[in-house]
Amino acid sequence: MENLLVITALGEDRPGIVNALSRTVAEAGCNIIDSRMTVLGGEFAIIQLVSGRWNELARLEGQLPVLAREQDLHVHWKRTTPARRSENLLPYSVEVVSMDHPGIVHQLAQFISRRGINIRDMNTTRYAAAHTGTPMFSVHMTLDVPASTHIAMLREEFFDFCDQYNLDAVFEPLKL
């Protein structure tokens, strides 16, 4: 069984954070196998999945508090297991764009969770519309839809929901 560790870090954005974190992982003999990083406001945020032998992960866990102090980061970690992928799930991609207003993510998440669908990945962005400068909001999600779901009915319900909240949307199978 593969040994895995999820690491999150948050701190004031500045050059060198990724270098310091990746160096710490490499020096412990571990491998970064998946990661997401971004700057939100003035803060740098990262989440990554690291693999290694149990003793390498233990060495890394011992070095993370040192990294946190040296880089002035809030660092958290947790051992995990490989993702269990069910053959009974269909990957779908959802794109939503609308004028920005509070509650968009909650409304979408509520619609999706009430149908027993898992959100595997989500990215949101606020931006100014071209020409008018109107605040816009975009959401991209990857969903794990149970294969037993009647897709045509789900799509119809989703687009009715989007019309109700004035959301422009695309709902389609994920192109791998």
Chimera marker file (.cmm) of the C-alpha trace (Angstrom):
<marker_set name="trace">
<marker id="1" x="0.000" y="0.000" z="0.000" r="1" g="1" b="0" radius="0.5"/>
<marker id="2" x="1.266" y="3.447" z="-0.925" r="1" g="1" b="0" radius="0.5"/>
<marker id="3" x="2.077" y="5.774" z="1.997" r="1" g="1" b="0" radius="0.5"/>
<marker id="4" x="0.563" y="9.226" z="1.510" r="1" g="1" b="0" radius="0.5"/>
<marker id="5" x="0.588" y="12.542" z="3.340" r="1" g="1" b="0" radius="0.5"/>
<marker id="6" x="-1.575" y="15.591" z="2.622" r="1" g="1" b="0" radius="0.5"/>
<marker id="7" x="0.149" y="18.890" z="3.441" r="1" g="1" b="0" radius="0.5"/>
<marker id="8" x="-1.471" y="22.318" z="3.545" r="1" g="1" b="0" radius="0.5"/>
<marker id="9" x="0.365" y="25.595" z="4.038" r="1" g="1" b="0" radius="0.5"/>
<marker id="10" x="-0.818" y="29.181" z="4.277" r="1" g="1" b="0" radius="0.5"/>
<marker id="11" x="1.183" y="32.350" z="4.697" r="1" g="1" b="0" radius="0.5"/>
<marker id="12" x="1.891" y="35.817" z="3.410" r="1" g="1" b="0" radius="0.5"/>
<marker id="13" x="2.758" y="35.623" z="-0.289" r="1" g="1" b="0" radius="0.5"/>
<marker id="14" x="6.403" y="36.105" z="-1.234" r="1" g="1" b="0" radius="0.5"/>
<marker id="15" x="8.954" y="34.492" z="-3.547" r="1" g="1" b="0" radius="0.5"/>
<marker id="16" x="10.562" y="31.243" z="-2.418" r="1" g="1" b="0" radius="0.5"/>
<marker id="17" x="7.753" y="29.465" z="-0.559" r="1" g="1" b="0" radius="0.5"/>
<marker id="18" x="7.290" y="26.766" z="-3.197" r="1" g="1" b="0" radius="0.5"/>
<marker id="19" x="11.061" y="26.307" z="-3.364" r="1" g="1" b="0" radius="0.5"/>
<marker id="20" x="11.342" y="25.861" z="0.423" r="1" g="1" b="0" radius="0.5"/>
<marker id="21" x="8.416" y="23.448" z="0.621" r="1" g="1" b="0" radius="0.5"/>
<marker id="22" x="9.478" y="21.345" z="-2.378" r="1" g="1" b="0" radius="0.5"/>
<marker id="23" x="13.075" y="21.228" z="-1.057" r="1" g="1" b="0" radius="0.5"/>
<marker id="24" x="11.849" y="19.968" z="2.331" r="1" g="1" b="0" radius="0.5"/>
<marker id="25" x="9.797" y="17.245" z="0.624" r="1" g="1" b="0" radius="0.5"/>
<marker id="26" x="12.687" y="16.208" z="-1.648" r="1" g="1" b="0" radius="0.5"/>
<marker id="27" x="15.274" y="16.190" z="1.166" r="1" g="1" b="0" radius="0.5"/>
<marker id="28" x="13.042" y="13.797" z="3.118" r="1" g="1" b="0" radius="0.5"/>
<marker id="29" x="13.100" y="11.449" z="0.107" r="1" g="1" b="0" radius="0.5"/>
<marker id="30" x="9.415" y="11.993" z="-0.665" r="1" g="1" b="0" radius="0.5"/>
<marker id="31" x="7.638" y="12.784" z="-3.922" r="1" g="1" b="0" radius="0.5"/>
<marker id="32" x="4.955" y="15.404" z="-4.637" r="1" g="1" b="0" radius="0.5"/>
<marker id="33" x="2.336" y="13.557" z="-6.669" r="1" g="1" b="0" radius="0.5"/>
<marker id="34" x="-0.483" y="16.113" z="-6.753" r="1" g="1" b="0" radius="0.5"/>
<marker id="35" x="-0.724" y="19.760" z="-5.712" r="1" g="1" b="0" radius="0.5"/>
<marker id="36" x="-2.722" y="22.953" z="-6.008" r="1" g="1" b="0" radius="0.5"/>
<marker id="37" x="-1.329" y="26.359" z="-5.141" r="1" g="1" b="0" radius="0.5"/>
<marker id="38" x="-2.577" y="29.889" z="-5.513" r="1" g="1" b="0" radius="0.5"/>
<marker id="39" x="-2.471" y="33.380" z="-4.103" r="1" g="1" b="0" radius="0.5"/>
<marker id="40" x="-5.701" y="34.518" z="-2.430" r="1" g="1" b="0" radius="0.5"/>
<marker id="41" x="-5.646" y="38.171" z="-1.483" r="1" g="1" b="0" radius="0.5"/>
<marker id="42" x="-2.156" y="38.639" z="-0.106" r="1" g="1" b="0" radius="0.5"/>
<marker id="43" x="-1.885" y="35.045" z="1.132" r="1" g="1" b="0" radius="0.5"/>
<marker id="44" x="-0.197" y="32.092" z="-0.528" r="1" g="1" b="0" radius="0.5"/>
<marker id="45" x="-2.037" y="28.781" z="-0.136" r="1" g="1" b="0" radius="0.5"/>
<marker id="46" x="-1.025" y="25.259" z="-1.109" r="1" g="1" b="0" radius="0.5"/>
<marker id="47" x="-2.336" y="21.759" z="-0.679" r="1" g="1" b="0" radius="0.5"/>
<marker id="48" x="-0.325" y="18.810" z="-1.878" r="1" g="1" b="0" radius="0.5"/>
<marker id="49" x="-0.308" y="15.051" z="-1.793" r="1" g="1" b="0" radius="0.5"/>
<marker id="50" x="3.098" y="13.548" z="-1.040" r="1" g="1" b="0" radius="0.5"/>
<marker id="51" x="4.173" y="9.913" z="-1.262" r="1" g="1" b="0" radius="0.5"/>
<marker id="52" x="7.070" y="8.082" z="0.336" r="1" g="1" b="0" radius="0.5"/>
<marker id="53" x="8.091" y="5.110" z="2.428" r="1" g="1" b="0" radius="0.5"/>
<marker id="54" x="6.763" y="5.274" z="5.980" r="1" g="1" b="0" radius="0.5"/>
<marker id="55" x="10.154" y="6.361" z="7.379" r="1" g="1" b="0" radius="0.5"/>
<marker id="56" x="10.520" y="9.094" z="4.725" r="1" g="1" b="0" radius="0.5"/>
<marker id="57" x="7.086" y="10.463" z="5.576" r="1" g="1" b="0" radius="0.5"/>
<marker id="58" x="7.986" y="10.359" z="9.279" r="1" g="1" b="0" radius="0.5"/>
<marker id="59" x="11.165" y="12.341" z="8.506" r="1" g="1" b="0" radius="0.5"/>
<marker id="60" x="9.107" y="14.864" z="6.530" r="1" g="1" b="0" radius="0.5"/>
<marker id="61" x="6.566" y="15.166" z="9.372" r="1" g="1" b="0" radius="0.5"/>
<marker id="62" x="9.466" y="16.008" z="11.677" r="1" g="1" b="0" radius="0.5"/>
<marker id="63" x="10.732" y="18.722" z="9.318" r="1" g="1" b="0" radius="0.5"/>
<marker id="64" x="7.399" y="20.444" z="8.662" r="1" g="1" b="0" radius="0.5"/>
<marker id="65" x="7.334" y="22.355" z="11.996" r="1" g="1" b="0" radius="0.5"/>
<marker id="66" x="10.850" y="23.661" z="11.202" r="1" g="1" b="0" radius="0.5"/>
<marker id="67" x="9.691" y="24.750" z="7.736" r="1" g="1" b="0" radius="0.5"/>
<marker id="68" x="6.647" y="26.459" z="9.274" r="1" g="1" b="0" radius="0.5"/>
<marker id="69" x="8.829" y="28.499" z="11.666" r="1" g="1" b="0" radius="0.5"/>
<marker id="70" x="11.474" y="29.381" z="9.061" r="1" g="1" b="0" radius="0.5"/>
<marker id="71" x="8.920" y="30.416" z="6.428" r="1" g="1" b="0" radius="0.5"/>
<marker id="72" x="6.320" y="31.901" z="8.828" r="1" g="1" b="0" radius="0.5"/>
<marker id="73" x="3.641" y="29.531" z="7.498" r="1" g="1" b="0" radius="0.5"/>
<marker id="74" x="0.659" y="27.775" z="9.015" r="1" g="1" b="0" radius="0.5"/>
<marker id="75" x="1.395" y="24.166" z="8.029" r="1" g="1" b="0" radius="0.5"/>
<marker id="76" x="-0.861" y="21.179" z="8.668" r="1" g="1" b="0" radius="0.5"/>
<marker id="77" x="-0.512" y="17.591" z="7.537" r="1" g="1" b="0" radius="0.5"/>
<marker id="78" x="-2.410" y="14.348" z="7.712" r="1" g="1" b="0" radius="0.5"/>
<marker id="79" x="-1.704" y="10.781" z="6.626" r="1" g="1" b="0" radius="0.5"/>
<marker id="80" x="-4.180" y="9.499" z="4.066" r="1" g="1" b="0" radius="0.5"/>
<marker id="81" x="-4.922" y="6.534" z="1.840" r="1" g="1" b="0" radius="0.5"/>
<marker id="82" x="-5.181" y="6.331" z="-1.953" r="1" g="1" b="0" radius="0.5"/>
<marker id="83" x="-8.459" y="7.635" z="-3.355" r="1" g="1" b="0" radius="0.5"/>
<marker id="84" x="-11.091" y="4.992" z="-3.837" r="1" g="1" b="0" radius="0.5"/>
<marker id="85" x="-12.568" y="5.386" z="-7.270" r="1" g="1" b="0" radius="0.5"/>
<marker id="86" x="-15.855" y="3.676" z="-7.815" r="1" g="1" b="0" radius="0.5"/>
<marker id="87" x="-16.651" y="2.242" z="-11.204" r="1" g="1" b="0" radius="0.5"/>
<marker id="88" x="-20.191" y="3.449" z="-10.613" r="1" g="1" b="0" radius="0.5"/>
<marker id="89" x="-19.294" y="7.145" z="-10.915" r="1" g="1" b="0" radius="0.5"/>
<marker id="90" x="-19.330" y="9.250" z="-14.050" r="1" g="1" b="0" radius="0.5"/>
<marker id="91" x="-17.078" y="12.330" z="-14.203" r="1" g="1" b="0" radius="0.5"/>
<marker id="92" x="-18.867" y="15.507" z="-15.290" r="1" g="1" b="0" radius="0.5"/>
<marker id="93" x="-17.656" y="19.054" z="-15.767" r="1" g="1" b="0" radius="0.5"/>
<marker id="94" x="-19.757" y="22.049" z="-14.736" r="1" g="1" b="0" radius="0.5"/>
<marker id="95" x="-18.996" y="25.658" z="-15.678" r="1" g="1" b="0" radius="0.5"/>
<marker id="96" x="-21.122" y="28.463" z="-14.244" r="1" g="1" b="0" radius="0.5"/>
<marker id="97" x="-20.831" y="32.223" z="-14.875" r="1" g="1" b="0" radius="0.5"/>
<marker id="98" x="-23.001" y="34.999" z="-13.483" r="1" g="1" b="0" radius="0.5"/>
<marker id="99" x="-22.943" y="38.488" z="-12.096" r="1" g="1" b="0" radius="0.5"/>
<marker id="100" x="-21.326" y="38.208" z="-8.687" r="1" g="1" b="0" radius="0.5"/>
<marker id="101" x="-23.588" y="38.016" z="-5.654" r="1" g="1" b="0" radius="0.5"/>
<marker id="102" x="-23.372" y="36.270" z="-2.268" r="1" g="1" b="0" radius="0.5"/>
<marker id="103" x="-24.437" y="32.640" z="-2.043" r="1" g="1" b="0" radius="0.5"/>
<marker id="104" x="-23.624" y="31.307" z="-5.524" r="1" g="1" b="0" radius="0.5"/>
<marker id="105" x="-21.306" y="28.543" z="-4.291" r="1" g="1" b="0" radius="0.5"/>
<marker id="106" x="-23.718" y="27.563" z="-1.517" r="1" g="1" b="0" radius="0.5"/>
<marker id="107" x="-26.687" y="27.388" z="-3.915" r="1" g="1" b="0" radius="0.5"/>
<marker id="108" x="-24.713" y="25.184" z="-6.332" r="1" g="1" b="0" radius="0.5"/>
<marker id="109" x="-23.327" y="22.954" z="-3.560" r="1" g="1" b="0" radius="0.5"/>
<marker id="110" x="-26.777" y="22.502" z="-2.069" r="1" g="1" b="0" radius="0.5"/>
<marker id="111" x="-28.273" y="21.521" z="-5.437" r="1" g="1" b="0" radius="0.5"/>
<marker id="112" x="-25.484" y="19.003" z="-6.040" r="1" g="1" b="0" radius="0.5"/>
<marker id="113" x="-25.320" y="17.469" z="-2.558" r="1" g="1" b="0" radius="0.5"/>
<marker id="114" x="-29.093" y="16.965" z="-2.374" r="1" g="1" b="0" radius="0.5"/>
<marker id="115" x="-28.718" y="14.619" z="-5.338" r="1" g="1" b="0" radius="0.5"/>
<marker id="116" x="-25.954" y="12.527" z="-3.770" r="1" g="1" b="0" radius="0.5"/>
<marker id="117" x="-23.310" y="13.878" z="-6.144" r="1" g="1" b="0" radius="0.5"/>
<marker id="118" x="-19.753" y="14.492" z="-4.943" r="1" g="1" b="0" radius="0.5"/>
<marker id="119" x="-17.801" y="17.626" z="-5.904" r="1" g="1" b="0" radius="0.5"/>
<marker id="120" x="-14.315" y="16.275" z="-6.678" r="1" g="1" b="0" radius="0.5"/>
<marker id="121" x="-12.730" y="19.615" z="-7.606" r="1" g="1" b="0" radius="0.5"/>
<marker id="122" x="-13.863" y="23.248" z="-7.635" r="1" g="1" b="0" radius="0.5"/>
<marker id="123" x="-12.300" y="26.545" z="-8.679" r="1" g="1" b="0" radius="0.5"/>
<marker id="124" x="-13.967" y="29.934" z="-8.410" r="1" g="1" b="0" radius="0.5"/>
<marker id="125" x="-12.911" y="33.344" z="-9.657" r="1" g="1" b="0" radius="0.5"/>
<marker id="126" x="-14.267" y="36.858" z="-9.434" r="1" g="1" b="0" radius="0.5"/>
<marker id="127" x="-13.401" y="39.207" z="-12.296" r="1" g="1" b="0" radius="0.5"/>
<marker id="128" x="-14.575" y="42.394" z="-14.015" r="1" g="1" b="0" radius="0.5"/>
<marker id="129" x="-16.635" y="41.992" z="-17.180" r="1" g="1" b="0" radius="0.5"/>
<marker id="130" x="-15.091" y="43.401" z="-20.339" r="1" g="1" b="0" radius="0.5"/>
<marker id="131" x="-16.315" y="46.882" z="-21.326" r="1" g="1" b="0" radius="0.5"/>
<marker id="132" x="-18.712" y="47.355" z="-18.355" r="1" g="1" b="0" radius="0.5"/>
<marker id="133" x="-16.526" y="46.364" z="-15.411" r="1" g="1" b="0" radius="0.5"/>
<marker id="134" x="-19.474" y="44.536" z="-13.826" r="1" g="1" b="0" radius="0.5"/>
<marker id="135" x="-18.285" y="42.130" z="-11.109" r="1" g="1" b="0" radius="0.5"/>
<marker id="136" x="-18.640" y="38.595" z="-12.512" r="1" g="1" b="0" radius="0.5"/>
<marker id="137" x="-18.210" y="35.219" z="-10.839" r="1" g="1" b="0" radius="0.5"/>
<marker id="138" x="-17.185" y="31.954" z="-12.442" r="1" g="1" b="0" radius="0.5"/>
<marker id="139" x="-17.227" y="28.447" z="-11.016" r="1" g="1" b="0" radius="0.5"/>
<marker id="140" x="-15.653" y="25.332" z="-12.499" r="1" g="1" b="0" radius="0.5"/>
<marker id="141" x="-16.427" y="21.978" z="-10.872" r="1" g="1" b="0" radius="0.5"/>
<marker id="142" x="-15.640" y="18.358" z="-11.540" r="1" g="1" b="0" radius="0.5"/>
<marker id="143" x="-18.410" y="16.114" z="-10.278" r="1" g="1" b="0" radius="0.5"/>
<marker id="144" x="-18.620" y="12.381" z="-9.550" r="1" g="1" b="0" radius="0.5"/>
<marker id="145" x="-22.159" y="11.547" z="-10.668" r="1" g="1" b="0" radius="0.5"/>
<marker id="146" x="-23.512" y="8.116" z="-9.633" r="1" g="1" b="0" radius="0.5"/>
<marker id="147" x="-24.020" y="5.966" z="-12.744" r="1" g="1" b="0" radius="0.5"/>
<marker id="148" x="-27.584" y="5.239" z="-11.582" r="1" g="1" b="0" radius="0.5"/>
<marker id="149" x="-28.467" y="8.926" z="-12.053" r="1" g="1" b="0" radius="0.5"/>
<marker id="150" x="-30.791" y="9.714" z="-14.942" r="1" g="1" b="0" radius="0.5"/>
<marker id="151" x="-28.484" y="12.227" z="-16.655" r="1" g="1" b="0" radius="0.5"/>
<marker id="152" x="-31.111" y="13.829" z="-18.918" r="1" g="1" b="0" radius="0.5"/>
<marker id="153" x="-33.320" y="14.533" z="-15.894" r="1" g="1" b="0" radius="0.5"/>
<marker id="154" x="-30.367" y="15.835" z="-13.874" r="1" g="1" b="0" radius="0.5"/>
<marker id="155" x="-29.358" y="18.178" z="-16.705" r="1" g="1" b="0" radius="0.5"/>
<marker id="156" x="-32.926" y="19.478" z="-17.026" r="1" g="1" b="0" radius="0.5"/>
<marker id="157" x="-33.191" y="20.092" z="-13.261" r="1" g="1" b="0" radius="0.5"/>
<marker id="158" x="-29.773" y="21.765" z="-13.241" r="1" g="1" b="0" radius="0.5"/>
<marker id="159" x="-30.574" y="24.142" z="-16.091" r="1" g="1" b="0" radius="0.5"/>
<marker id="160" x="-33.956" y="25.002" z="-14.508" r="1" g="1" b="0" radius="0.5"/>
<marker id="161" x="-32.077" y="25.729" z="-11.265" r="1" g="1" b="0" radius="0.5"/>
<marker id="162" x="-29.595" y="27.935" z="-13.157" r="1" g="1" b="0" radius="0.5"/>
<marker id="163" x="-32.418" y="29.835" z="-14.868" r="1" g="1" b="0" radius="0.5"/>
<marker id="164" x="-34.024" y="30.454" z="-11.457" r="1" g="1" b="0" radius="0.5"/>
<marker id="165" x="-30.792" y="32.048" z="-10.155" r="1" g="1" b="0" radius="0.5"/>
<marker id="166" x="-29.780" y="33.743" z="-13.426" r="1" g="1" b="0" radius="0.5"/>
<marker id="167" x="-26.685" y="31.578" z="-13.911" r="1" g="1" b="0" radius="0.5"/>
<marker id="168" x="-25.211" y="30.711" z="-17.306" r="1" g="1" b="0" radius="0.5"/>
<marker id="169" x="-23.993" y="27.112" z="-17.212" r="1" g="1" b="0" radius="0.5"/>
<marker id="170" x="-22.479" y="24.219" z="-19.092" r="1" g="1" b="0" radius="0.5"/>
<marker id="171" x="-22.931" y="20.634" z="-17.835" r="1" g="1" b="0" radius="0.5"/>
<marker id="172" x="-21.116" y="17.972" z="-19.833" r="1" g="1" b="0" radius="0.5"/>
<marker id="173" x="-19.173" y="14.716" z="-19.501" r="1" g="1" b="0" radius="0.5"/>
<marker id="174" x="-15.573" y="15.336" z="-18.474" r="1" g="1" b="0" radius="0.5"/>
<marker id="175" x="-13.214" y="15.022" z="-21.385" r="1" g="1" b="0" radius="0.5"/>
<marker id="176" x="-10.240" y="13.057" z="-20.092" r="1" g="1" b="0" radius="0.5"/>
<link id1="1" id2="2" r="1" g="1" b="0" radius="0.2"/>
<link id1="2" id2="3" r="1" g="1" b="0" radius="0.2"/>
<link id1="3" id2="4" r="1" g="1" b="0" radius="0.2"/>
<link id1="4" id2="5" r="1" g="1" b="0" radius="0.2"/>
<link id1="5" id2="6" r="1" g="1" b="0" radius="0.2"/>
<link id1="6" id2="7" r="1" g="1" b="0" radius="0.2"/>
<link id1="7" id2="8" r="1" g="1" b="0" radius="0.2"/>
<link id1="8" id2="9" r="1" g="1" b="0" radius="0.2"/>
<link id1="9" id2="10" r="1" g="1" b="0" radius="0.2"/>
<link id1="10" id2="11" r="1" g="1" b="0" radius="0.2"/>
<link id1="11" id2="12" r="1" g="1" b="0" radius="0.2"/>
<link id1="12" id2="13" r="1" g="1" b="0" radius="0.2"/>
<link id1="13" id2="14" r="1" g="1" b="0" radius="0.2"/>
<link id1="14" id2="15" r="1" g="1" b="0" radius="0.2"/>
<link id1="15" id2="16" r="1" g="1" b="0" radius="0.2"/>
<link id1="16" id2="17" r="1" g="1" b="0" radius="0.2"/>
<link id1="17" id2="18" r="1" g="1" b="0" radius="0.2"/>
<link id1="18" id2="19" r="1" g="1" b="0" radius="0.2"/>
<link id1="19" id2="20" r="1" g="1" b="0" radius="0.2"/>
<link id1="20" id2="21" r="1" g="1" b="0" radius="0.2"/>
<link id1="21" id2="22" r="1" g="1" b="0" radius="0.2"/>
<link id1="22" id2="23" r="1" g="1" b="0" radius="0.2"/>
<link id1="23" id2="24" r="1" g="1" b="0" radius="0.2"/>
<link id1="24" id2="25" r="1" g="1" b="0" radius="0.2"/>
<link id1="25" id2="26" r="1" g="1" b="0" radius="0.2"/>
<link id1="26" id2="27" r="1" g="1" b="0" radius="0.2"/>
<link id1="27" id2="28" r="1" g="1" b="0" radius="0.2"/>
<link id1="28" id2="29" r="1" g="1" b="0" radius="0.2"/>
<link id1="29" id2="30" r="1" g="1" b="0" radius="0.2"/>
<link id1="30" id2="31" r="1" g="1" b="0" radius="0.2"/>
<link id1="31" id2="32" r="1" g="1" b="0" radius="0.2"/>
<link id1="32" id2="33" r="1" g="1" b="0" radius="0.2"/>
<link id1="33" id2="34" r="1" g="1" b="0" radius="0.2"/>
<link id1="34" id2="35" r="1" g="1" b="0" radius="0.2"/>
<link id1="35" id2="36" r="1" g="1" b="0" radius="0.2"/>
<link id1="36" id2="37" r="1" g="1" b="0" radius="0.2"/>
<link id1="37" id2="38" r="1" g="1" b="0" radius="0.2"/>
<link id1="38" id2="39" r="1" g="1" b="0" radius="0.2"/>
<link id1="39" id2="40" r="1" g="1" b="0" radius="0.2"/>
<link id1="40" id2="41" r="1" g="1" b="0" radius="0.2"/>
<link id1="41" id2="42" r="1" g="1" b="0" radius="0.2"/>
<link id1="42" id2="43" r="1" g="1" b="0" radius="0.2"/>
<link id1="43" id2="44" r="1" g="1" b="0" radius="0.2"/>
<link id1="44" id2="45" r="1" g="1" b="0" radius="0.2"/>
<link id1="45" id2="46" r="1" g="1" b="0" radius="0.2"/>
<link id1="46" id2="47" r="1" g="1" b="0" radius="0.2"/>
<link id1="47" id2="48" r="1" g="1" b="0" radius="0.2"/>
<link id1="48" id2="49" r="1" g="1" b="0" radius="0.2"/>
<link id1="49" id2="50" r="1" g="1" b="0" radius="0.2"/>
<link id1="50" id2="51" r="1" g="1" b="0" radius="0.2"/>
<link id1="51" id2="52" r="1" g="1" b="0" radius="0.2"/>
<link id1="52" id2="53" r="1" g="1" b="0" radius="0.2"/>
<link id1="53" id2="54" r="1" g="1" b="0" radius="0.2"/>
<link id1="54" id2="55" r="1" g="1" b="0" radius="0.2"/>
<link id1="55" id2="56" r="1" g="1" b="0" radius="0.2"/>
<link id1="56" id2="57" r="1" g="1" b="0" radius="0.2"/>
<link id1="57" id2="58" r="1" g="1" b="0" radius="0.2"/>
<link id1="58" id2="59" r="1" g="1" b="0" radius="0.2"/>
<link id1="59" id2="60" r="1" g="1" b="0" radius="0.2"/>
<link id1="60" id2="61" r="1" g="1" b="0" radius="0.2"/>
<link id1="61" id2="62" r="1" g="1" b="0" radius="0.2"/>
<link id1="62" id2="63" r="1" g="1" b="0" radius="0.2"/>
<link id1="63" id2="64" r="1" g="1" b="0" radius="0.2"/>
<link id1="64" id2="65" r="1" g="1" b="0" radius="0.2"/>
<link id1="65" id2="66" r="1" g="1" b="0" radius="0.2"/>
<link id1="66" id2="67" r="1" g="1" b="0" radius="0.2"/>
<link id1="67" id2="68" r="1" g="1" b="0" radius="0.2"/>
<link id1="68" id2="69" r="1" g="1" b="0" radius="0.2"/>
<link id1="69" id2="70" r="1" g="1" b="0" radius="0.2"/>
<link id1="70" id2="71" r="1" g="1" b="0" radius="0.2"/>
<link id1="71" id2="72" r="1" g="1" b="0" radius="0.2"/>
<link id1="72" id2="73" r="1" g="1" b="0" radius="0.2"/>
<link id1="73" id2="74" r="1" g="1" b="0" radius="0.2"/>
<link id1="74" id2="75" r="1" g="1" b="0" radius="0.2"/>
<link id1="75" id2="76" r="1" g="1" b="0" radius="0.2"/>
<link id1="76" id2="77" r="1" g="1" b="0" radius="0.2"/>
<link id1="77" id2="78" r="1" g="1" b="0" radius="0.2"/>
<link id1="78" id2="79" r="1" g="1" b="0" radius="0.2"/>
<link id1="79" id2="80" r="1" g="1" b="0" radius="0.2"/>
<link id1="80" id2="81" r="1" g="1" b="0" radius="0.2"/>
<link id1="81" id2="82" r="1" g="1" b="0" radius="0.2"/>
<link id1="82" id2="83" r="1" g="1" b="0" radius="0.2"/>
<link id1="83" id2="84" r="1" g="1" b="0" radius="0.2"/>
<link id1="84" id2="85" r="1" g="1" b="0" radius="0.2"/>
<link id1="85" id2="86" r="1" g="1" b="0" radius="0.2"/>
<link id1="86" id2="87" r="1" g="1" b="0" radius="0.2"/>
<link id1="87" id2="88" r="1" g="1" b="0" radius="0.2"/>
<link id1="88" id2="89" r="1" g="1" b="0" radius="0.2"/>
<link id1="89" id2="90" r="1" g="1" b="0" radius="0.2"/>
<link id1="90" id2="91" r="1" g="1" b="0" radius="0.2"/>
<link id1="91" id2="92" r="1" g="1" b="0" radius="0.2"/>
<link id1="92" id2="93" r="1" g="1" b="0" radius="0.2"/>
<link id1="93" id2="94" r="1" g="1" b="0" radius="0.2"/>
<link id1="94" id2="95" r="1" g="1" b="0" radius="0.2"/>
<link id1="95" id2="96" r="1" g="1" b="0" radius="0.2"/>
<link id1="96" id2="97" r="1" g="1" b="0" radius="0.2"/>
<link id1="97" id2="98" r="1" g="1" b="0" radius="0.2"/>
<link id1="98" id2="99" r="1" g="1" b="0" radius="0.2"/>
<link id1="99" id2="100" r="1" g="1" b="0" radius="0.2"/>
<link id1="100" id2="101" r="1" g="1" b="0" radius="0.2"/>
<link id1="101" id2="102" r="1" g="1" b="0" radius="0.2"/>
<link id1="102" id2="103" r="1" g="1" b="0" radius="0.2"/>
<link id1="103" id2="104" r="1" g="1" b="0" radius="0.2"/>
<link id1="104" id2="105" r="1" g="1" b="0" radius="0.2"/>
<link id1="105" id2="106" r="1" g="1" b="0" radius="0.2"/>
<link id1="106" id2="107" r="1" g="1" b="0" radius="0.2"/>
<link id1="107" id2="108" r="1" g="1" b="0" radius="0.2"/>
<link id1="108" id2="109" r="1" g="1" b="0" radius="0.2"/>
<link id1="109" id2="110" r="1" g="1" b="0" radius="0.2"/>
<link id1="110" id2="111" r="1" g="1" b="0" radius="0.2"/>
<link id1="111" id2="112" r="1" g="1" b="0" radius="0.2"/>
<link id1="112" id2="113" r="1" g="1" b="0" radius="0.2"/>
<link id1="113" id2="114" r="1" g="1" b="0" radius="0.2"/>
<link id1="114" id2="115" r="1" g="1" b="0" radius="0.2"/>
<link id1="115" id2="116" r="1" g="1" b="0" radius="0.2"/>
<link id1="116" id2="117" r="1" g="1" b="0" radius="0.2"/>
<link id1="117" id2="118" r="1" g="1" b="0" radius="0.2"/>
<link id1="118" id2="119" r="1" g="1" b="0" radius="0.2"/>
<link id1="119" id2="120" r="1" g="1" b="0" radius="0.2"/>
<link id1="120" id2="121" r="1" g="1" b="0" radius="0.2"/>
<link id1="121" id2="122" r="1" g="1" b="0" radius="0.2"/>
<link id1="122" id2="123" r="1" g="1" b="0" radius="0.2"/>
<link id1="123" id2="124" r="1" g="1" b="0" radius="0.2"/>
<link id1="124" id2="125" r="1" g="1" b="0" radius="0.2"/>
<link id1="125" id2="126" r="1" g="1" b="0" radius="0.2"/>
<link id1="126" id2="127" r="1" g="1" b="0" radius="0.2"/>
<link id1="127" id2="128" r="1" g="1" b="0" radius="0.2"/>
<link id1="128" id2="129" r="1" g="1" b="0" radius="0.2"/>
<link id1="129" id2="130" r="1" g="1" b="0" radius="0.2"/>
<link id1="130" id2="131" r="1" g="1" b="0" radius="0.2"/>
<link id1="131" id2="132" r="1" g="1" b="0" radius="0.2"/>
<link id1="132" id2="133" r="1" g="1" b="0" radius="0.2"/>
<link id1="133" id2="134" r="1" g="1" b="0" radius="0.2"/>
<link id1="134" id2="135" r="1" g="1" b="0" radius="0.2"/>
<link id1="135" id2="136" r="1" g="1" b="0" radius="0.2"/>
<link id1="136" id2="137" r="1" g="1" b="0" radius="0.2"/>
<link id1="137" id2="138" r="1" g="1" b="0" radius="0.2"/>
<link id1="138" id2="139" r="1" g="1" b="0" radius="0.2"/>
<link id1="139" id2="140" r="1" g="1" b="0" radius="0.2"/>
<link id1="140" id2="141" r="1" g="1" b="0" radius="0.2"/>
<link id1="141" id2="142" r="1" g="1" b="0" radius="0.2"/>
<link id1="142" id2="143" r="1" g="1" b="0" radius="0.2"/>
<link id1="143" id2="144" r="1" g="1" b="0" radius="0.2"/>
<link id1="144" id2="145" r="1" g="1" b="0" radius="0.2"/>
<link id1="145" id2="146" r="1" g="1" b="0" radius="0.2"/>
<link id1="146" id2="147" r="1" g="1" b="0" radius="0.2"/>
<link id1="147" id2="148" r="1" g="1" b="0" radius="0.2"/>
<link id1="148" id2="149" r="1" g="1" b="0" radius="0.2"/>
<link id1="149" id2="150" r="1" g="1" b="0" radius="0.2"/>
<link id1="150" id2="151" r="1" g="1" b="0" radius="0.2"/>
<link id1="151" id2="152" r="1" g="1" b="0" radius="0.2"/>
<link id1="152" id2="153" r="1" g="1" b="0" radius="0.2"/>
<link id1="153" id2="154" r="1" g="1" b="0" radius="0.2"/>
<link id1="154" id2="155" r="1" g="1" b="0" radius="0.2"/>
<link id1="155" id2="156" r="1" g="1" b="0" radius="0.2"/>
<link id1="156" id2="157" r="1" g="1" b="0" radius="0.2"/>
<link id1="157" id2="158" r="1" g="1" b="0" radius="0.2"/>
<link id1="158" id2="159" r="1" g="1" b="0" radius="0.2"/>
<link id1="159" id2="160" r="1" g="1" b="0" radius="0.2"/>
<link id1="160" id2="161" r="1" g="1" b="0" radius="0.2"/>
<link id1="161" id2="162" r="1" g="1" b="0" radius="0.2"/>
<link id1="162" id2="163" r="1" g="1" b="0" radius="0.2"/>
<link id1="163" id2="164" r="1" g="1" b="0" radius="0.2"/>
<link id1="164" id2="165" r="1" g="1" b="0" radius="0.2"/>
<link id1="165" id2="166" r="1" g="1" b="0" radius="0.2"/>
<link id1="166" id2="167" r="1" g="1" b="0" radius="0.2"/>
<link id1="167" id2="168" r="1" g="1" b="0" radius="0.2"/>
<link id1="168" id2="169" r="1" g="1" b="0" radius="0.2"/>
<link id1="169" id2="170" r="1" g="1" b="0" radius="0.2"/>
<link id1="170" id2="171" r="1" g="1" b="0" radius="0.2"/>
<link id1="171" id2="172" r="1" g="1" b="0" radius="0.2"/>
<link id1="172" id2="173" r="1" g="1" b="0" radius="0.2"/>
<link id1="173" id2="174" r="1" g="1" b="0" radius="0.2"/>
<link id1="174" id2="175" r="1" g="1" b="0" radius="0.2"/>
<link id1="175" id2="176" r="1" g="1" b="0" radius="0.2"/>
</marker_set>
